[in-house]
Amino acid sequence: MDKKNEFLERIKQAEFENLDKLSQYQTLVIEPTSKYFDSNEQIENIESKTFRESILYKVLISFFAFGILAITIQQHIFSQKITTDKLLSGYAISILLITLVVKQVYFGKPTIKIIIIDKSGLTIDGKVFLWNKIYETAILTEGSKYASKYLIVAFDDLTTYEKYELNQFISFDLKGFSVKLSNYIESFKRSDK
């Protein structure tokens, strides 16, 4: 096993040890961004690429939660034929979804807002990582069915790395945001050489 893969395996092991043992996410896969790179895919010739977090998923969940609540209230007030268990389940689902939205929006862990990639390196929420200080970039996938994706920035000291959640970024690319991000990272990384 070469040094690069060995370092990624150590990162994977460290992240696996950090998992909650009761967590449903018991599988971890870590792949260098170069594995996702498609040299045939056209990347526009630009000086930098900026990705901003999407609030679309929060809006959709909120809309869905409040929609169920509105329908339940409407059924409660105007329908004579609704059963108590349907009414209670409608309220329960609404309260659960609204609680999840409030928890995620107001009390969730801080997420990254902006990623900028250029010929000199990566900038994540104002924190600059120069290509010559980065040993490897990788995508860590946690879970299988509803996978959480993370960008791993591994440093050239071969002992430290940073992990950034990517779930708040939405791409309409069929391959997903992490593949799109990997293509830009690899394109700019290679243009620096």
N, C-alpha and C positions, 0 to 999 in steps of 0.2 A: 504494500500500500504506500503510495507516495505521500509526501508531507502535506500536500493540500487536502487530500481525502482524509488523512489521519486527523488533521485539525478540525475538519467538518464533523468527523465522527465524535471527537471530544466535545464539540459544541452540542451535537445531538444528545450525547449522554448527559451533559450538564442540564440541558432543557428537560430531558426525561425525568431526571431526579427532582426537578422543580415542580413537576406535575402533581396535582392533588391526586392521591392514590385512589380516591373515590370518583375521580373524574371520568366522564364517558370518553374522553380523548386519551386513549392509551397507545395510539400509534403516532409515530413521528417519522417524517421523511425530510431529509435535507438534501437539496440539489444545488450545485453552483449555478449562477445565472447563465453561465456559458452553455449549460445543457439546454436551456430554453431558447438560446439564440438561433434565429433563422436568418442565414445570410441572404436568402432569396427575398425576404420581406423588405419592402422599401421603407426606409426611415428617411423622412424629409431632411434635407440639408439645412440644418438650423444651428445656431450658436448655443442654444440651451432648450431644454424641455421642462415645462412645469406641470406638475400634477397636483390638483387640489382635492381635498376630501369631498365626498359627496354627501349631502344630507338627504338624498332621495330615499334611502332605506328608512330613515327616521320618520320622514313625512308619510311614506306608505304605511308603515306600522301604525302611526298615529291615526291616519285616516281610517284604517281598518278597525282599530280599537274603538274609536269614537263612532264609527258607522254601526258596529254591532250594538253599542250602547244605545244609540238613537233608535235603532230598529226594536230593541228590547223594550225601551220606554214607550215607543209608539204602540207596540203589541200590548203592553201592560195597560195602557190608558184606553185604547180603542177596540180591543178585541175581547169578546166575551168567551171565546172558545179556547184560549191558550191555557195550557196546563201549568200547574205550579212548578213542576220539575223543569219544563222548558224555559219558564220565566227565570227561575233561579240559575239555571245553567247559562243563560244569556247574560245575566248580571255578573256571574262568576267569571266567565270568559272575558267580559269587558274590563272588569276590575283587574284581572290578572294581566291583560295586555297593557292597560294604562299604567299599571305599576311598573311593568318592564320598561315601557317607554320613559317614564319619569326617572327610573333608576339609571337607565342608560344615558339619557340626555343630561341629567343634573348630577348624578352621583357616580357615574361610570368612571373607569380609569381614564386618564387623559390620553387622547389619541393624537396622532400627528395630523397636522392640517395641510402641510405643503411639502412636496419633494421637488427639488430642482436638480436637474442633471445637466452638466456641461463638460467641456473638455478638461477642466481642471479637477473635477470631482463631483461629489454628491453634497447637496445641502438639504438637511432635513430640519424643518422648523428653525432655520437660522443657524444651525450647527453644521459647520463645514467639515467634510471628510475629503482630503485630497487623494487622488488616485495613487500617488507614490507612497502614501501611508496605509493604503488598503491592500491587504494581502488577498482577500477574496470577498466576493459578494455572493449570497446564496438565498434561496427561498426555503423556508422551513414550513412544512405543512403539518398541522396538528389535527389529528382526527381523520376520519375517512368520509363519512356520509355528509356531514356539515362541517367541512374543513375550515379551520382558521389558518390564514396565511400570514407569514412574517417575513420581512426583509432582514437578513443577517448581514452586518457589515463587520467582517473579521479583519483585525489589524495585523500589520506586518511583524509585531512582536511575538506572534503565534500563541498568545495567551489570553488576549482580550478581544471582546466583540460586543456589538450592540445589536439589539433586537427591536424591530419596529412592526407593529401590527398593520396589516394592509386591508383589513375587512371594511374599513370606512371609505375605501376607494372603489368606485364602480366603473366598470368599463363595458361598453357595448360590443367590444371585441369578442368573438366567439371563443377564443382561447382563454379569456379571462385577463384580469388586470395584472396578475403577477407575471404572466408571459409577456404582456406588452411592456411592463416596467423592465423586465430582464432584457428585452431586445434593445431598449433605449440605453440601459446601463452598459451593455456590451458594445453597442455602437459607439458611444462616447468614450468608453474605456479604450477601445481599439484605435480611435482617432487620435488619442493622446500619444500613442506610441509612434 
